[in-house]
């Protein structure tokens, strides 16, 4: 269930977005930006159990920069939350990953998930930001809005 906007959480995302924008002034490399996003989010958001990117490569999602426990190296698809975000071209918020048909489990401790598509300037999806929590129903509309602004920085 998507909860109402949380002003404290929204303010935290705004601070993180500003910090990332400052860091990105000197580095335009998308992979380096992804790595920085992962590190900062994982450090600043205590409920983020796994924070990382899967890059679209030859019709597979290949793990990119991430923070947290070991991840699935390749998500061949078409199952899973990450692929749903790619196919639907929109963020996916899953309150209980075990209730998501076709969920791909890389770590059994994961309970909820949010996946945000990453689009290059022409609008094509080139990756997804995947964040897992070890808590049920951890992600909200506030997370979606904040994370969408943050991934937009990759190509800004």
C-alpha positions, 0 to 999 in steps of 0.5 A: 500500500502506498502511504501519503507523502511523508514531509520528513522523508521528502526533506531527507530526499531533497537533501540527498538530491542536493548533495548528489548534484554537487558531487556530480558537477565534477564527474559526468560518467553515468556508472560513477554517478550510479556508484555514488548514488548507491553509496549515499542512499545506502548510508543515509537510508537505514531501512535500505537493505540492498541498494543497487543498479541493474543495467540493461545489456543484451536483453538481460539485466546485469548487476551494476554498482550496488551496496549490500549483500551479494546480488544476483549477477544477471536477471534474464527476465521476464520475471521479477520486479525489476523487469516489471519496471522495464516492461511498464516503463514505471516505478514499481513499489512492492509491499511484500515481495513474497506476494509478487508473482514471479518475484526473483529472490536474490536474498531471502531477507528481502521483504519489500522493494522499490524499482525505479527505471533509469532513462537516458536523454532520448528516453530509453531505459538503460537501467533500474535502481533497485532498493530492497528492505528487510521490512514489509511495506517499507516504500511509499509514494514519497520514496518514489518521488525522491528516487525518481528525482535522484536517478534523473541526476545520472544524465543531468 
